[in-house]
Amino acid sequence: MAKIYRIELSRADLGQLLDGLAERAEAWENTAHYHRTGETPGDDFFLLEECTDGDEANAIAEHYRSIIRTIKTQREDQQ
């Protein structure tokens, strides 16, 4: 079983953490989109993340989204 950590952050720092995780998830979602379609997502510049294919990129993006959901659930439980 994985070791569980408890970390205390200010509201502002928690917001920054969630924003950073959301940016990483979006980067991987954009990479998955590129691998599936060959098209860059939207009009924005983006960096292609290194992976083997769209499925791997999507799995990584989903892992980031899962972390975000976990943190938000724990935050809501404390309000």
Number of C-alpha atoms within 10 A of each C-alpha: 3 4 4 6 6 5 5 8 10 8 10 9 11 15 13 12 15 19 13 13 17 17 14 17 24 18 19 26 21 24 29 26 19 17 20 12 11 10 11 16 15 8 6 6 8 13 10 15 14 10 14 10 14 19 15 16 25 20 15 19 23 16 13 20 18 13 15 19 13 12 15 15 11 11 12 9 8 7 5
